[in-house]
Amino acid sequence: MKKSLLALVAIVAAGMAAAAKSIRGFLRSCGEKLERSTFAFMARNGLVLFANFYSTQQTTFNSTASGNAPATRVKANQWGGRLRIFESTYTVPAAAGPGIGDKIIWGKLPVKARIIGHLCNLGYAAGAASSTLNLGDNTSAARHMAATSVAAAGNTVPSVQSASGASMETSDDSANFANGFVSATDDCTLISTVAGAALGAGQVITLRVVYVCD
């Protein structure tokens, strides 16, 4: 009799514990649903406030409407501009091709061209073993691409100037044929320097740079 009573008490206790756990779970679920629905209602009705952080360009667009200083125009090469293409090809001659330290002058971008690095490409046929090319300008020899092997056929995206969220806009085109395309301040002229070994005879190399300038 005593054992039966103890067993019954244990069964009742276990049932009550299970019921309590179930009730707690139910109440928690109801609370979470109520919290979500209340938050959604407040958000729909503008009762929940979030902080807004504006980009440099949107800050300009906000103008005096939001208490900012009178706006200046956002540059067209940042917002609403048209993509343009610069394409330049160099074929290494059969004799007297570029050796170590020699430069390929690809040409010039216009002043205020904003380069879209991830859309750019340097493509090359198979060349000589150990030969490399970088891509930059007079002020920074590897601004767009560090020294890269061009021994085997392939292509490389010259987007160093876009690393870490940076933005590249040209500002000086003072280098020209008369001064040998050398100017300490020129960043419009695109230049590659040969390193490692001379380029292979007959190798075809094409540079494509996408930019915005409006």
Secondary structure, DSSP 4 states (H G I P E B T S, - for coil): -HHHHHHHHHHHHHHHHHHHHHHHHHHHHHHHHHHHHHHHHHHHTT-S-------HHHHHHHGGGGTPPPPPPPPTTTTTPPEEEEEEEEE--SSS---TT-EEEEEEPPTT-EE-GGG-EEEE----TT-EEEEB-SS-TTSSEEEEE-SSSEEE---GGGGGG---B-------TTTTT--TT--SEEEEEEESSPPPTT-EEEEEEEEE--
